[in-house]
Amino acid sequence: MRQKEVQCVVTFQTTTEAMVFEEAAKEAGLSGRIIPLPRAIAAGCGLAWRENPKCRAALEKLLGEHHLEYDRIYELVI
């Protein structure tokens, strides 16, 4: 079993928002991926983006520059 560690998790209100973000993140070179929404949090969509917390500034920059819709950004041990 994989050891749990702190991850940056972006949640979305809709699946469409998650898919649009995934495409933009891949184009921007982020190394994260779409995951099922962790049980510890709630959002309108059952998908979330997991990324290394060291990349949080890059995530926030991408969200702001491209005016991408999202719910919240969490730092969780998952």
C-alpha positions as CSV (number, residue, x, y, z in Angstrom):
1,M,0.0,0.0,0.0
2,R,1.2,3.5,-0.9
3,Q,2.3,5.7,2.0
4,K,-0.1,8.6,2.6
5,E,1.4,12.1,2.2
6,V,0.2,15.7,1.9
7,Q,-1.3,16.5,-1.5
8,C,-2.9,19.6,-2.9
9,V,-6.5,18.8,-4.0
10,V,-8.6,21.0,-6.3
11,T,-12.3,20.4,-6.1
12,F,-14.9,21.4,-8.7
13,Q,-18.7,21.9,-8.9
14,T,-19.1,20.1,-12.2
15,T,-17.5,17.3,-14.2
16,T,-17.1,19.8,-17.0
17,E,-15.0,22.1,-14.8
18,A,-12.8,19.1,-13.9
19,M,-12.3,18.1,-17.5
20,V,-11.5,21.7,-18.7
21,F,-9.0,22.0,-15.8
22,E,-7.4,18.7,-16.6
23,E,-6.7,19.7,-20.2
24,A,-5.3,23.1,-19.2
25,A,-3.1,21.6,-16.5
26,K,-1.6,19.0,-18.9
27,E,-0.9,21.8,-21.4
28,A,0.8,23.8,-18.7
29,G,3.0,20.9,-17.8
30,L,1.6,20.1,-14.3
31,S,2.2,16.5,-13.2
32,G,-1.0,15.9,-11.2
33,R,-4.0,13.9,-12.2
34,I,-7.8,13.6,-11.8
35,I,-8.8,11.4,-8.8
36,P,-12.1,10.5,-7.2
37,L,-13.1,13.1,-4.6
38,P,-11.6,12.1,-1.2
39,R,-14.2,11.2,1.4
40,A,-12.9,13.8,3.8
41,I,-14.2,16.7,1.7
42,A,-17.4,17.5,-0.2
43,A,-18.0,19.2,-3.5
44,G,-20.5,19.3,-6.3
45,C,-18.5,17.0,-8.5
46,G,-17.1,13.5,-7.6
47,L,-13.8,14.3,-9.3
48,A,-10.8,16.3,-8.0
49,W,-7.3,17.2,-9.2
50,R,-4.4,15.9,-7.1
51,E,-1.0,17.7,-7.3
52,N,2.2,18.0,-5.3
53,P,1.8,20.8,-2.7
54,K,5.0,22.3,-4.0
55,C,3.1,23.2,-7.2
56,R,0.3,25.1,-5.4
57,A,1.4,28.4,-6.7
58,A,1.5,27.1,-10.3
59,L,-2.1,25.7,-9.7
60,E,-3.3,29.1,-8.5
61,K,-1.6,30.9,-11.3
62,L,-3.2,28.6,-13.9
63,L,-6.6,29.0,-12.4
64,G,-6.3,32.7,-12.3
65,E,-4.7,33.3,-15.7
66,H,-7.2,31.1,-17.6
67,H,-10.2,32.1,-15.5
68,L,-10.9,28.4,-14.8
69,E,-13.9,27.5,-12.5
70,Y,-13.2,25.5,-9.4
71,D,-14.7,25.0,-5.9
72,R,-11.7,25.0,-3.4
73,I,-8.1,24.1,-3.0
74,Y,-7.3,21.8,0.0
75,E,-4.1,20.4,1.4
76,L,-4.9,16.8,2.6
77,V,-3.0,13.7,3.7
78,I,-4.1,11.1,1.1
